[in-house]
Amino acid sequence: MTTHLSPADQDAAFRPKRTAALPWDTLLRALESQGQGALVARGGSSGTGPSGISMDSRTVRAGDLYVGVPGARRHGAEFAAQVVEQGAVGVLTDEAGAAWCADLPEGTVVLIVRDVRDAVGPAAGAIYRGVEDAAGPRLMGLTGTNGKTTTSCFLTALLRELGERTGLIGTIEIRAGERTVPSTLTTPEATQLHALMGLMRQEQVDTAVMEVSSHAVSYRRISGLHYRVAGFTNLSQDHLDLHGSMEDYFQAKAGLFQAERTDRAVITLDGGPEASWGRRMAQAATCEVSTLSLGPVAEHDSADGSVDPGADWAVQELMPEALGHRFTLVHQPTGRRFPASTGLPGRFNVANAALAACMVLEGAPQDWDRIGQVLDVPVGRGPFATAVPGRMEVVGHSPAAIVDFAHNPDGMVRALDSVREARRAAGNTEGRTIIVFGATGDRDATKRPLMGQIAAEWADVVIVTDDDPHSEDPGVIRADVLEGVRAAAARAGQDGRSVQVHESAPRPTAIELAVSLATPQDTVLLAGRGHETSQDFNGTRVELDDRVALREALHRHGHPFLTGSSSAER
């Protein structure tokens, strides 16, 4: 069962155990040093200042600085009187918000800045001692459309094998050392990210790895954070409901690779039909850049299989083995070679592993010998054998049963190519691909028919069901997807290839249908939800874990399956 935390409980989980109050004049100097000078509109700049910070009136605790941010409908400063009653010692806002602070009790400090979003990160960093304390964890960031979660898990696994104490801020998990931090948030706000940095310092974390979404950059949630190394995976259509165009989406991602935010970037140049975005990202970056050329990581990639001779790093000698691959990572300027392997299905996981390795190598060039020893292990062992929940997670072998988070066109191509490649490597010429997927409501609707088209072009049996409809009619979403499925299936029929098309809801019924149709030679792929454990139907949460539902269906139909906690088959 998913635990849904209240906003106050969520915010409390992110904060360090104790934070001493920061004098107001120290906070003002910290803001000034970050180019965010503040005017003291009320109260004095001497005396005890804040010991915490919050942007949400529901999470304010005694001693907090409340951040009143202008919103689409209301200004956050409208809640100033309420939060002062809850114990807030001051308000950080803009000129418009200051009007709501005129009648606050005497002694309440009001700070006015030109842009609250730009100032909140430096303010939070100072309060949680991230601006002035150089002993905090070094920060590594990952951005891109697909592969962030797997690469971040690979990164932390490699760092742990090198003896580091790690932290992780990701889609699946937030962790500080050995402490798992409960979270129901996709991307924490700037105040909470800096609180997490304080928590990681408390837990003596050496390196923290963070997935950086385009939302985090666009909404300046990473304001005040600085990355030692940041990596770029790829860019393909997603989140156009927020960004409007691929160009705007690209510009949001590019914001991570500016010198004031990041010391060094590792940019993947190729891998997929959107390869040119990597080259553009390398050109747009103003920080130090190293580039990674992969050669082909999927069937749709460059036909000649060559790597970019001008890239700093290149994947060579790629060989399938078991479910994974062996490969050699070559530093082309020096010729230095690093044999490595990954145990996860899919050549795109070679790309994820290579990027993780390059980020660690670029961050510690003095330790290349030691890093090379950790990388040079057989398939199925070492840091890149780490299973990532809901990312090409294998649930059964006969039929092959896989759960993946693929929820956009490029992710679907990569997942479908991986299952085709696995059958080919096993010499299985009779097996079919059976895919179960849907599309998310209240998101970019233009990708729905495209995802349907891809499913029919790559799979033999397509079952369209529900994902998270949110406020939309689930039937309308399925119809959008089926439009692309049926058009592509008709074209396949003209070429002599038969594609079965089904519409089935709710999702557990669709999963049952898929398993009932499967033979031991087939592959059942559940796409789109990965590790998620509930669906949202217009505010109503319906508990569903694809991995659990798939295991149960396999069991009912007499197929072996893998348990959730071990690799033992039943």
C-alpha positions as CSV (number, residue, x, y, z in Angstrom):
1,M,0.0,0.0,0.0
2,T,1.2,3.5,-0.8
3,T,1.6,5.9,2.2
4,H,0.3,9.3,1.3
5,L,2.0,11.8,3.6
6,S,0.4,15.1,4.6
7,P,2.3,18.2,3.3
8,A,3.6,18.9,6.8
9,D,4.7,15.3,7.3
10,Q,6.5,15.3,3.9
11,D,8.3,18.6,4.7
12,A,9.3,17.4,8.1
13,A,10.8,14.2,6.6
14,F,13.2,16.3,4.5
15,R,14.5,18.5,7.2
16,P,17.7,17.8,9.2
17,K,17.2,17.0,12.9
18,R,18.3,20.3,14.2
19,T,19.2,23.6,12.6
20,A,20.5,26.6,14.6
21,A,18.8,29.9,13.9
22,L,20.6,32.0,11.4
23,P,21.1,35.7,12.3
24,W,19.2,38.0,9.9
25,D,22.3,39.9,8.9
26,T,24.1,36.7,8.0
27,L,21.1,35.7,5.8
28,L,21.2,39.2,4.1
29,R,24.9,38.9,3.4
30,A,24.4,35.4,1.9
31,L,21.6,36.7,-0.4
32,E,23.8,39.6,-1.4
33,S,26.7,37.3,-2.2
34,Q,24.5,35.3,-4.5
35,G,23.3,38.4,-6.4
36,Q,19.9,38.4,-4.5
37,G,20.0,41.6,-2.4
38,A,17.0,42.0,-0.1
39,L,15.4,45.1,1.3
40,V,14.3,44.9,4.9
41,A,10.8,46.3,4.8
42,R,9.8,45.5,8.4
43,G,11.6,44.5,11.5
44,G,15.3,44.7,12.0
45,S,18.2,42.9,10.6
46,S,19.8,42.2,14.0
47,G,18.9,39.4,16.3
48,T,17.8,35.8,16.0
49,G,16.7,34.8,12.5
50,P,15.1,31.7,10.9
51,S,15.9,28.1,11.7
52,G,13.9,26.7,8.8
53,I,12.2,27.9,5.6
54,S,9.0,26.9,3.8
55,M,7.1,27.9,0.6
56,D,3.8,26.2,1.8
57,S,1.7,27.8,4.5
58,R,0.6,24.2,5.5
59,T,4.1,23.2,6.4
60,V,5.3,26.3,8.4
61,R,6.9,25.5,11.7
62,A,8.0,27.7,14.6
63,G,11.1,29.6,13.6
64,D,10.6,29.4,9.9
65,L,11.0,32.0,7.2
66,Y,7.9,31.9,5.0
67,V,8.4,32.5,1.3
68,G,5.4,34.2,-0.3
69,V,5.6,33.4,-4.0
70,P,3.3,34.9,-6.6
71,G,1.0,32.2,-8.1
72,A,-1.3,31.9,-11.1
73,R,-4.4,32.6,-9.0
74,R,-3.2,33.9,-5.6
75,H,-0.1,35.4,-4.1
76,G,1.5,33.3,-1.4
77,A,2.0,36.4,0.8
78,E,-1.8,36.4,1.3
79,F,-1.1,33.8,4.0
80,A,1.4,35.9,5.9
81,A,-0.8,36.6,8.9
82,Q,-1.7,32.9,9.2
83,V,1.9,31.7,9.1
84,V,3.0,34.2,11.6
85,E,0.4,32.8,14.0
86,Q,1.9,29.4,13.3
87,G,5.3,30.7,14.4
88,A,7.0,32.1,11.3
89,V,9.6,34.7,12.3
90,G,9.6,36.4,8.9
91,V,8.4,36.6,5.3
92,L,10.5,36.7,2.1
93,T,8.4,38.1,-0.8
94,D,8.3,40.7,-3.6
95,E,6.9,44.2,-3.8
96,A,3.4,42.9,-4.5
97,G,3.5,40.4,-1.6
98,A,4.7,43.1,0.8
99,A,1.3,44.7,0.7
100,W,-0.1,41.7,2.5
101,C,2.5,42.1,5.2
102,A,1.6,45.6,6.3
103,D,-0.3,44.6,9.4
104,L,1.9,41.8,10.7
105,P,2.9,41.9,14.4
106,E,5.7,44.2,15.3
107,G,9.1,42.5,15.2
108,T,8.1,40.2,12.2
109,V,10.8,40.7,9.6
110,V,9.7,41.2,6.0
111,L,12.4,40.9,3.3
112,I,11.6,42.1,-0.2
113,V,13.5,40.8,-3.3
114,R,13.0,41.4,-7.0
115,D,12.4,37.8,-7.9
116,V,11.3,35.4,-5.1
117,R,12.0,32.2,-7.1
118,D,15.6,33.3,-7.7
119,A,16.1,34.2,-4.1
120,V,14.5,31.2,-2.3
121,G,17.3,28.8,-3.2
122,P,20.2,30.9,-1.8
123,A,18.0,31.8,1.2
124,A,17.4,28.1,1.9
125,G,21.0,27.2,1.3
126,A,22.1,29.8,3.9
127,I,19.5,28.7,6.5
128,Y,20.5,25.0,6.1
129,R,24.2,26.1,5.8
130,G,24.8,25.0,2.2
131,V,26.1,28.4,1.0
132,E,28.8,28.9,3.6
133,D,29.6,25.3,4.5
134,A,32.0,23.7,1.9
135,A,31.8,20.4,3.8
136,G,28.5,19.4,2.3
137,P,28.0,16.5,-0.1
138,R,29.3,17.0,-3.6
139,L,26.3,17.0,-6.0
140,M,25.9,15.1,-9.2
141,G,22.9,15.8,-11.4
142,L,21.2,13.9,-14.3
143,T,18.8,15.2,-16.8
144,G,17.3,13.9,-20.1
145,T,14.0,12.4,-21.2
146,N,14.7,8.8,-20.6
147,G,17.3,6.9,-18.5
148,K,17.7,9.4,-15.5
149,T,16.5,6.9,-12.9
150,T,18.5,3.9,-14.1
151,T,21.7,6.0,-14.5
152,S,21.3,7.6,-11.1
153,C,21.0,4.1,-9.5
154,F,24.1,3.0,-11.5
155,L,25.9,6.1,-10.3
156,T,25.1,5.5,-6.6
157,A,26.0,1.8,-6.9
158,L,29.4,2.6,-8.4
159,L,30.1,5.3,-5.8
160,R,29.2,2.9,-3.0
161,E,31.6,0.2,-4.4
162,L,34.3,2.9,-4.4
163,G,33.7,3.4,-0.6
164,E,31.6,6.5,-0.7
165,R,28.5,7.2,1.5
166,T,25.9,8.3,-1.0
167,G,22.6,10.1,-1.1
168,L,19.9,9.9,-3.8
169,I,17.1,12.3,-4.8
170,G,15.2,10.4,-7.5
171,T,11.8,9.3,-8.9
172,I,11.8,6.0,-7.0
173,E,13.6,6.8,-3.8
174,I,15.1,9.6,-1.7
175,R,17.9,8.4,0.5
176,A,20.6,10.0,2.8
177,G,23.3,7.4,3.5
178,E,21.5,4.4,5.0
179,R,18.4,6.4,5.8
180,T,15.5,6.3,3.4
181,V,13.4,9.5,3.3
182,P,9.7,9.0,2.7
183,S,8.4,11.0,-0.2
184,T,5.3,11.3,-2.3
185,L,6.8,14.2,-4.4
186,T,8.2,13.9,-7.9
187,T,10.4,17.0,-7.6
188,P,10.8,18.7,-4.2
189,E,10.8,22.5,-4.0
190,A,14.0,24.5,-3.5
191,T,13.3,24.8,0.2
192,Q,13.0,21.1,0.5
193,L,16.0,20.3,-1.7
194,H,18.2,22.5,0.5
195,A,16.7,20.8,3.6
196,L,17.7,17.5,2.1
197,M,21.2,18.8,1.6
198,G,21.3,19.6,5.3
199,L,20.0,16.2,6.1
200,M,22.7,14.6,4.0
201,R,25.4,16.6,5.8
202,Q,23.9,15.4,9.1
203,E,24.1,11.8,7.7
204,Q,27.7,12.4,6.6
205,V,27.0,11.8,2.9
206,D,30.0,12.2,0.6
207,T,28.1,12.4,-2.8
208,A,24.5,13.0,-3.5
209,V,23.0,12.1,-6.9
210,M,19.9,13.9,-8.1
211,E,17.5,13.5,-11.0
212,V,16.9,16.9,-12.4
213,S,13.7,17.3,-14.3
214,S,12.9,20.0,-16.8
215,H,10.2,21.2,-14.3
216,A,13.0,21.6,-11.6
217,V,15.0,23.8,-13.9
218,S,12.0,25.8,-15.3
219,Y,10.5,26.5,-11.9
220,R,14.0,27.2,-10.4
221,R,13.7,24.5,-7.8
222,I,17.4,23.9,-8.1
223,S,18.2,27.5,-7.4
224,G,21.2,27.8,-5.1
225,L,22.5,24.3,-5.7
226,H,25.8,23.7,-7.5
227,Y,26.7,20.4,-9.3
228,R,30.2,19.0,-9.4
229,V,29.3,16.9,-12.4
230,A,26.0,16.8,-14.4
231,G,25.1,14.2,-17.1
232,F,22.7,14.3,-20.1
233,T,21.1,11.1,-21.4
234,N,18.9,12.0,-24.4
235,L,16.0,14.2,-25.5
236,S,12.8,13.1,-27.1
237,Q,9.1,14.2,-27.1
238,D,7.7,14.6,-23.6
239,H,6.3,17.3,-21.3
240,L,5.2,19.5,-24.2
241,D,2.1,20.3,-22.2
242,L,4.5,22.3,-20.0
243,H,7.1,23.5,-22.5
244,G,5.0,23.9,-25.7
245,S,7.8,22.9,-28.1
246,M,10.8,20.7,-28.3
247,E,13.0,23.9,-28.5
248,D,11.6,25.2,-25.2
249,Y,12.0,21.7,-23.7
250,F,15.6,21.7,-24.8
251,Q,16.3,25.1,-23.4
252,A,14.9,24.0,-20.0
253,K,17.3,21.1,-19.9
254,A,20.2,23.2,-21.1
255,G,19.8,25.4,-18.0
256,L,21.5,22.7,-16.0
257,F,24.7,22.9,-17.9
258,Q,25.6,26.6,-17.3
259,A,28.8,27.4,-15.6
260,E,27.2,29.2,-12.7
261,R,25.3,26.0,-11.9
262,T,27.6,23.1,-12.9
263,D,31.4,22.6,-13.0
264,R,31.5,19.8,-15.6
265,A,29.0,18.1,-17.9
266,V,29.1,14.7,-19.5
267,I,26.9,14.9,-22.6
268,T,25.7,11.8,-24.5
269,L,26.0,12.7,-28.2
270,D,24.1,9.9,-29.8
271,G,21.7,7.0,-29.3
272,G,18.3,7.2,-30.9
273,P,16.5,9.2,-33.6
274,E,16.9,12.5,-31.5
275,A,20.7,12.2,-31.6
276,S,21.2,15.8,-32.7
277,W,20.0,17.2,-29.4
278,G,23.1,15.9,-27.6
279,R,25.3,17.7,-30.0
280,R,23.3,20.9,-29.5
281,M,23.5,20.4,-25.7
282,A,27.3,20.1,-25.8
283,Q,27.4,23.4,-27.8
284,A,25.0,25.2,-25.6
285,A,26.8,24.3,-22.3
286,T,29.0,27.0,-20.8
287,C,30.5,24.7,-18.1
288,E,33.4,22.3,-18.9
289,V,32.1,19.6,-21.2
290,S,33.1,16.0,-21.9
291,T,31.2,14.0,-24.6
292,L,30.2,10.4,-24.8
293,S,29.6,8.6,-28.1
294,L,27.8,5.3,-27.9
295,G,27.6,3.9,-31.4
296,P,24.2,2.1,-31.9
297,V,22.3,1.4,-28.7
298,A,19.1,0.4,-30.4
299,E,18.0,-1.0,-33.7
300,H,16.8,2.4,-34.9
301,D,20.2,4.0,-34.3
302,S,23.0,4.8,-36.8
303,A,23.4,2.0,-39.3
304,D,27.2,2.0,-39.6
305,G,27.7,1.4,-35.9
306,S,30.5,3.9,-35.7
307,V,31.3,6.2,-32.7
308,D,32.1,9.9,-33.0
309,P,35.9,10.2,-33.4
310,G,35.8,13.6,-31.8
311,A,34.0,12.5,-28.6
312,D,36.0,12.3,-25.4
313,W,34.6,8.9,-24.5
314,A,33.3,6.0,-26.7
315,V,31.6,2.7,-26.1
316,Q,33.4,0.0,-28.1
317,E,33.5,-3.9,-28.3
318,L,29.8,-4.2,-27.3
319,M,28.9,-7.9,-26.9
320,P,25.6,-9.4,-25.6
321,E,25.9,-11.8,-22.8
322,A,23.1,-13.4,-20.8
323,L,20.5,-10.6,-20.2
324,G,23.1,-7.9,-20.3
325,H,26.2,-6.8,-22.3
326,R,30.0,-6.5,-22.0
327,F,31.6,-3.4,-23.4
328,T,34.7,-1.3,-23.3
329,L,34.6,2.4,-22.4
330,V,37.5,4.2,-24.2
331,H,38.9,7.6,-23.4
332,Q,39.7,8.6,-26.9
333,P,42.2,11.4,-26.2
334,T,44.5,9.1,-24.2
335,G,43.5,5.7,-25.5
336,R,42.8,4.5,-21.9
337,R,40.4,1.5,-21.9
338,F,37.9,0.5,-19.2
339,P,36.3,-2.9,-19.6
340,A,32.8,-2.9,-18.1
341,S,29.5,-4.7,-18.1
342,T,25.8,-4.3,-17.3
343,G,23.4,-7.0,-16.3
344,L,20.2,-5.2,-17.2
345,P,18.3,-6.0,-20.5
346,G,18.5,-3.5,-23.4
347,R,21.4,-1.9,-25.2
348,F,20.1,1.5,-23.9
349,N,21.2,0.3,-20.5
350,V,24.7,0.2,-21.9
351,A,24.2,3.9,-22.5
352,N,23.0,4.4,-19.0
353,A,26.0,2.5,-17.5
354,A,28.5,4.2,-19.8
355,L,27.2,7.7,-18.7
356,A,27.4,6.8,-15.0
357,A,31.0,5.5,-15.4
358,C,32.0,8.6,-17.4
359,M,30.6,10.9,-14.7
360,V,32.5,9.2,-12.0
361,L,35.7,9.1,-14.1
362,E,35.4,12.8,-15.0
363,G,34.8,13.7,-11.4
364,A,37.9,11.8,-10.1
365,P,40.6,11.6,-12.8
366,Q,43.2,10.8,-10.1
367,D,41.3,7.6,-9.2
368,W,41.1,6.0,-12.7
369,D,43.0,2.9,-11.7
370,R,40.8,2.2,-8.8
371,I,37.6,3.0,-10.7
372,G,38.7,0.7,-13.5
373,Q,39.1,-2.2,-11.1
374,V,35.5,-1.8,-9.9
375,L,34.2,-1.6,-13.4
376,D,36.0,-4.6,-14.8
377,V,33.7,-7.4,-13.5
378,P,31.7,-10.2,-15.2
379,V,28.1,-9.6,-16.5
380,G,25.7,-9.9,-13.6
381,R,28.1,-8.6,-11.0
382,G,29.3,-5.2,-10.0
383,P,27.6,-1.8,-9.9
384,F,25.8,-2.0,-13.2
385,A,24.1,-5.3,-12.3
386,T,21.9,-3.3,-10.0
387,A,18.2,-4.0,-10.5
388,V,16.2,-0.8,-10.8
389,P,12.5,-1.1,-9.7
390,G,10.2,-0.8,-12.7
391,R,12.9,-0.2,-15.2
392,M,13.1,-3.3,-17.5
393,E,12.3,-5.3,-14.4
394,V,12.1,-9.0,-15.2
395,V,9.1,-10.7,-13.5
396,G,9.2,-14.0,-15.3
397,H,11.1,-15.9,-18.0
398,S,8.6,-18.3,-19.6
399,P,6.9,-16.3,-21.0
400,A,9.3,-13.4,-20.5
401,A,7.4,-10.9,-18.4
402,I,8.8,-7.4,-18.0
403,V,7.6,-4.1,-16.4
404,D,9.1,-0.9,-17.6
405,F,8.4,2.8,-17.0
406,A,8.4,3.6,-20.8
407,H,5.7,6.3,-21.0
408,N,6.8,8.3,-24.1
409,P,7.6,7.5,-27.7
410,D,11.3,7.1,-27.4
411,G,11.1,5.1,-24.2
412,M,8.6,2.7,-25.9
413,V,10.9,2.2,-28.8
414,R,13.8,1.4,-26.5
415,A,11.8,-1.0,-24.4
416,L,10.3,-2.8,-27.4
417,D,13.7,-3.0,-29.1
418,S,15.2,-4.6,-26.0
419,V,12.7,-7.4,-25.8
420,R,13.1,-8.1,-29.5
421,E,16.9,-8.1,-29.1
422,A,16.7,-10.5,-26.1
423,R,14.6,-13.0,-28.1
424,R,17.0,-12.8,-31.0
425,A,20.0,-13.3,-28.7
426,A,18.3,-16.4,-27.3
427,G,17.6,-17.8,-30.8
428,N,13.8,-17.5,-30.2
429,T,12.3,-17.0,-33.6
430,E,8.7,-18.0,-32.7
431,G,8.0,-15.7,-29.8
432,R,5.7,-12.7,-30.0
433,T,5.7,-9.3,-28.2
434,I,2.5,-8.6,-26.2
435,I,2.4,-5.0,-24.9
436,V,0.0,-3.5,-22.4
437,F,0.0,0.3,-22.1
438,G,-2.0,3.4,-21.9
439,A,-1.4,7.2,-21.8
440,T,-1.5,9.7,-19.0
441,G,-4.3,12.3,-18.7
442,D,-3.8,16.0,-18.3
443,R,-0.4,15.7,-20.2
444,D,0.9,16.1,-23.7
445,A,-1.9,14.6,-25.8
446,T,0.0,14.8,-29.1
447,K,2.1,11.8,-28.1
448,R,-0.8,9.4,-27.6
449,P,-1.4,8.3,-31.2
450,L,2.4,8.3,-31.8
451,M,2.8,5.8,-28.9
452,G,0.0,3.8,-30.4
453,Q,1.7,3.7,-33.7
454,I,5.0,2.6,-32.2
455,A,3.3,-0.2,-30.3
456,A,1.7,-1.6,-33.5
457,E,4.9,-1.3,-35.5
458,W,7.0,-3.2,-32.9
459,A,4.6,-5.5,-31.1
460,D,2.5,-8.4,-32.3
461,V,-0.3,-8.0,-29.8
462,V,-1.3,-4.5,-28.6
463,I,-3.6,-4.1,-25.5
464,V,-4.6,-0.5,-24.9
465,T,-5.7,0.2,-21.3
466,D,-5.5,3.0,-18.7
467,D,-2.5,4.7,-17.1
468,D,-3.3,7.7,-14.9
469,P,-6.3,9.4,-16.4
470,H,-6.2,12.2,-13.8
471,S,-9.2,14.5,-14.6
472,E,-9.8,13.2,-18.2
473,D,-12.2,10.6,-19.4
474,P,-10.2,7.3,-19.6
475,G,-12.2,6.2,-22.7
476,V,-11.2,9.4,-24.6
477,I,-7.6,8.8,-23.8
478,R,-7.8,5.2,-25.0
479,A,-9.5,6.3,-28.2
480,D,-6.6,8.7,-28.9
481,V,-4.1,5.9,-28.4
482,L,-6.1,3.5,-30.5
483,E,-6.2,5.9,-33.4
484,G,-2.5,5.4,-33.8
485,V,-2.6,1.7,-33.1
486,R,-5.2,0.9,-35.7
487,A,-3.7,3.0,-38.4
488,A,-0.3,1.3,-37.9
489,A,-1.9,-2.1,-37.7
490,A,-3.7,-1.5,-41.0
491,R,-0.4,-0.6,-42.7
492,A,1.3,-3.7,-41.2
493,G,-1.6,-5.8,-42.6
494,Q,-0.9,-4.5,-46.1
495,D,2.7,-5.7,-45.6
496,G,1.6,-9.1,-44.6
497,R,2.2,-8.8,-40.8
498,S,-0.7,-9.4,-38.5
499,V,-1.2,-7.2,-35.4
500,Q,-3.8,-8.1,-32.8
501,V,-5.4,-5.0,-31.2
502,H,-7.4,-5.1,-28.0
503,E,-9.0,-2.4,-25.8
504,S,-9.2,-3.6,-22.2
505,A,-9.9,-1.8,-18.9
506,P,-9.4,-1.6,-16.0
507,R,-5.7,-2.3,-16.2
508,P,-5.7,-5.5,-14.1
509,T,-8.1,-7.0,-16.6
510,A,-5.7,-6.0,-19.5
511,I,-2.8,-7.6,-17.7
512,E,-4.9,-10.8,-17.2
513,L,-5.7,-10.8,-20.9
514,A,-2.1,-10.4,-21.9
515,V,-1.0,-13.4,-19.8
516,S,-3.9,-15.5,-21.0
517,L,-2.7,-14.9,-24.6
518,A,0.9,-15.6,-23.9
519,T,2.8,-18.8,-24.8
520,P,6.1,-19.7,-23.1
521,Q,8.0,-18.3,-26.1
522,D,6.3,-14.9,-25.9
523,T,7.2,-11.7,-24.1
524,V,4.7,-9.7,-22.1
525,L,5.7,-6.1,-21.6
526,L,3.8,-3.8,-19.3
527,A,4.8,-0.2,-20.2
528,G,4.2,3.2,-18.7
529,R,3.9,2.7,-14.9
530,G,7.1,1.0,-13.8
531,H,7.5,1.2,-10.0
532,E,4.3,3.2,-9.4
533,T,1.8,1.6,-7.0
534,S,-1.5,3.5,-7.6
535,Q,-3.5,5.1,-10.3
536,D,-5.3,8.4,-10.2
537,F,-8.9,8.6,-11.4
538,N,-9.9,12.2,-11.0
539,G,-8.5,12.4,-7.5
540,T,-9.5,8.8,-6.5
541,R,-6.4,6.6,-5.8
542,V,-6.7,3.0,-7.0
543,E,-3.9,0.8,-5.6
544,L,-2.2,-1.1,-8.4
545,D,1.4,-2.3,-8.8
546,D,2.1,-3.7,-12.3
547,R,4.8,-6.1,-10.9
548,V,2.4,-7.6,-8.4
549,A,-0.5,-7.9,-10.8
550,L,1.8,-9.5,-13.4
551,R,3.2,-12.1,-10.9
552,E,-0.4,-13.0,-9.8
553,A,-1.6,-13.4,-13.4
554,L,1.4,-15.6,-14.3
555,H,0.7,-17.7,-11.2
556,R,-3.0,-18.1,-12.1
557,H,-2.1,-19.3,-15.6
558,G,0.5,-21.8,-14.4
559,H,3.6,-19.9,-15.5
560,P,6.8,-19.5,-13.4
561,F,7.5,-16.1,-12.0
562,L,10.2,-14.3,-10.0
563,T,9.5,-13.2,-6.5
564,G,9.7,-9.5,-5.7
565,S,12.5,-9.9,-3.1
566,S,14.7,-12.5,-4.7
567,S,15.6,-14.2,-8.0
568,A,14.1,-17.5,-6.9
569,E,11.5,-18.8,-9.4
570,R,8.2,-20.3,-8.3
